[in-house]
Amino acid sequence: MQIKSLELILEEANKQIKRLSYDDSIDLIKNHSTLIIDVREESEVHSSGVIKNAIHIPRGLIEFKISNISTIIEEDTNILVYCAGGYRSALAAKTLKDFGFKNVFNIGGYEEWILNGGEIQAFV
């Protein structure tokens, strides 16, 4: 049996999921139906907040929360996924795509969002 490395799994995810720039992300948010998902851990979102209007679904629960997502979006909704550094979001976005969601994008890391001037809010 051959075990895949994390690097290979991430490479496969990054080939399948488009990584959006900050400007492209803002364009989608402003001009199209968009759902933003934060896949960081609970402690991370409580200590630093989330991107404005994002929902929180930890990476470890994404497969279990799929049905919740499908009830709140239309088929053509853009799904923007982020984490702290862009790795967990790539894997989570690939999982969403594997489940049949379309228009799924990785927008990278939270810190990158903040450095670009992106709006954030406290997590409640």
N, C-alpha and C positions, 0 to 999 in steps of 0.2 A: 504494500500500500504506500502510495506517495502522498505525503502531507504537503499542502501548499503553505508557503510562507505568508506572513502578514503583508510583506512588500508586494507579493504577487497578487494577493486578493485586492489590495488597494490599487494596484496598476489596472486590474480588470475593471474595478469600479470607476476609476477615472477615465477609462476609455469609453465607458457606456454613459456616463453622466457628465453633461456639460458643466464646466466651472465658469460661473458668471463673474464678471468684474463688478466692482461697486456700482459704477455708472449704469451698467446693463441691469443690475438688480433694481436700482432706483427707478429706471424706466419702466420695468415690468410692474413694480409696486404702484407707480403713479398712473399708469395707462391701461392696466389689464387686471382681470380678476386674479388675485394672488393670495395664497396661504403661506405664511412663514412659520417654519417649525424649528424650534430650538431643541437639539437632541443632547444637550449637556446634562450632567447629573443635577439632581435637586439642589445639592449644596452649592454648586456653581451658579445657578440662576438666582438663588436666594442672596448670595453674597455680592453679585455684580449686576443683576438685572437682566433684561432681555431686549432684543430689538423691538421697537415700537410695534404693537399689534401682533407680536408673535405668540404662538401657542407653545406649550412645553410638553414634549413627549421624550423622555429619556431614551437614548439609543437602545438600551437593553429591553425596552418595552415596545418598541415600534411595531413588531410583528403582532403583538397582542392588542394594539390600539388601532390597527388598520381599519376596522369597521367604524370606529368613531370618526376617522378622517373622511371616509366615503360619504357619511351622512351630512357633512357640513360644506361640501364643495360640489361644484358643477364639473362635468367631464373635462371642460377646456380650461379649468383653473390651473394657473401656474403654481407649483409647489416649490418653494425656496427653502432649502435645508441648510442649517449651520450648526457649528459646535464651537469649540475653543480654537482649534487650529486647522480645521478642514478635513480631518481624517475620518472621524466618526460620522460627519455629515455625508461624506462620499459613500460610506458603507450604508448608512440609513437611506440615502437617496436611491442607491441601487436596489435595496430591499423594496422600497416603494414601487420602483419601476418593475421589479420582478413580480410584484403583486398585481400589476396591470395599470398602475397610474401613469398618465401621460404628462408631458410638460414638467418633469421633475429636474431641478437644478441644484447644484451645490454652490452656495455663496461663500463658503470658506469659514473663517474664524471670526469670533465676536470681537476680538481686539482689533483686527483689521477693519471691521465695520466702524468701530469707534474712531480709529485713527483717520478714517476717511470722512468723519463728520456725521456718520449715520445716527439717526435718532434712536434713543433707547428709553426704557421705562423700568420702574421698579417691578419686580415680580411679586404678584399678590396671590 
